[in-house]
Amino acid sequence: MKNTRTPAAGTTAKTAAFDGFTDDERAAMRDHAKELKAAARRSPRTAKADAEQDVLAKIAEMTDADRILAERLHVIIRAAAPDLAPKLWYGMPAYAKDGKVLCFFQCAQKFKSRYATLGFSDVARLDDGALWPTVFALTELTPAVEARITALVTTAVA
């Protein structure tokens, strides 16, 4: 005997397609692919200067609040750790040690967040027991915050 029953209208579960990434995350991945291609094409003699110009250009594109934080943060990080190499990382300013990203700035506007962040990768030596922060929210750069960032970057590079 055949089952002739059909579900009532509107009672079937509809499955939404979910691909796992937001539009902003996909854009960041596209940015990263472009960054890798540009780095591969660069002359070894000009790579460092070109990468810093890319970072400064990306900072200049940011909205006012993010740009002000990023410009000052760039100065602080370059002064605290002049050996770190500025580079773009997923479309955001980052600073690398021996080719690996040590810290990065993520602007609030790009991911529609209420604050920008300064993050550190596992390359950073911020270890403090069994638990320590690796990402810090930034809303303004006061002298006390600048001193804390300088100390974090100095510790991270050590």
C-alpha positions in Angstrom: 0.0 0.0 0.0 1.4 3.5 -0.9 1.7 6.3 1.5 -0.6 9.0 0.2 -0.3 11.4 3.1 1.4 14.7 2.4 2.5 17.2 5.0 0.3 20.3 5.6 1.4 23.4 3.9 4.1 25.3 5.8 5.0 22.5 8.1 8.0 21.2 6.2 11.4 22.3 7.7 13.3 24.5 5.3 17.1 24.2 5.5 19.0 27.4 4.9 22.2 27.2 3.0 25.1 27.9 5.3 28.6 28.1 3.8 30.3 29.0 7.1 31.8 32.4 6.2 30.3 35.9 6.3 30.7 38.3 3.4 33.3 40.2 5.4 35.3 37.0 6.2 35.3 36.0 2.5 36.5 39.5 1.6 39.3 39.2 4.1 40.3 35.8 2.6 40.3 37.5 -0.9 42.5 40.2 0.5 44.9 37.7 1.9 45.2 35.9 -1.4 46.0 39.2 -3.1 48.6 40.0 -0.4 50.3 36.6 -1.0 50.4 37.2 -4.8 51.8 40.7 -4.4 54.5 39.5 -2.0 55.5 36.7 -4.4 56.0 39.3 -7.2 58.1 41.7 -5.2 61.8 42.1 -5.6 63.7 41.0 -2.5 65.4 44.4 -2.4 62.2 46.4 -2.2 59.9 44.0 -0.4 60.2 45.5 3.0 59.6 49.1 1.9 56.8 48.0 -0.4 55.1 46.1 2.4 55.2 49.1 4.7 53.7 51.3 2.0 50.9 48.8 1.6 50.2 49.0 5.3 50.2 52.8 5.3 47.9 52.8 2.2 45.5 50.4 3.9 45.5 52.6 7.1 44.8 55.7 4.9 41.7 53.9 3.5 40.2 53.3 7.0 37.4 55.4 8.5 38.5 58.3 10.7 38.2 56.6 14.1 40.0 53.4 12.9 42.6 55.4 10.9 43.6 57.5 14.0 44.1 54.4 16.1 45.9 52.5 13.3 48.3 55.4 12.5 49.3 55.9 16.2 49.5 52.1 16.7 51.8 51.8 13.7 54.2 54.5 15.3 54.1 52.8 18.7 54.8 49.3 17.3 57.6 50.5 15.0 59.2 52.4 17.9 58.9 49.5 20.4 60.1 46.9 17.9 61.8 48.4 14.9 62.9 44.9 13.7 59.2 43.8 13.1 58.3 43.9 9.5 55.0 45.7 8.6 52.8 43.7 6.3 49.2 43.3 5.3 47.5 40.2 6.8 43.9 39.5 5.7 43.6 43.1 4.7 44.7 44.5 8.0 48.0 46.0 9.2 50.2 43.4 10.9 53.8 43.2 12.1 55.9 40.1 11.5 59.0 38.6 13.1 61.0 36.2 10.9 58.2 36.2 8.4 55.5 35.2 10.9 52.8 37.6 12.1 53.4 38.6 15.7 50.7 41.2 16.1 47.9 42.8 14.1 45.4 45.5 14.1 41.7 44.8 13.2 39.6 47.9 12.6 36.1 48.0 14.0 34.5 49.1 10.8 35.6 46.1 8.6 33.8 43.6 10.8 31.1 46.0 12.1 32.4 45.7 15.6 32.0 48.3 18.3 35.7 48.4 19.0 39.0 47.9 17.1 41.4 45.2 18.4 45.1 44.7 18.8 45.8 41.0 18.6 48.9 38.8 19.1 49.6 35.4 17.5 51.2 32.4 19.1 54.6 33.7 17.9 54.3 36.4 20.6 55.9 35.6 23.9 53.0 36.8 26.2 52.8 33.6 28.1 51.7 34.2 31.7 50.9 31.0 33.5 48.1 28.8 32.1 45.9 31.7 30.8 46.7 35.1 29.2 45.0 37.5 26.8 46.0 37.6 23.2 43.5 40.1 21.8 42.9 43.6 23.3 40.0 45.9 22.6 41.0 49.5 21.6 38.7 52.5 21.8 41.3 55.2 22.3 45.0 55.5 22.8 45.7 57.4 26.0 49.3 57.7 27.3 48.6 54.8 29.7 47.3 52.6 26.9 50.3 53.5 24.7 52.6 52.5 27.5 50.8 49.2 27.9 51.0 48.5 24.2 54.7 49.3 24.2 55.2 46.9 27.1 53.2 44.1 25.4 55.0 44.5 22.1 58.4 44.5 23.8 57.5 41.4 25.8 56.0 39.7 22.7 59.2 40.2 20.7 61.6 39.0 23.4 
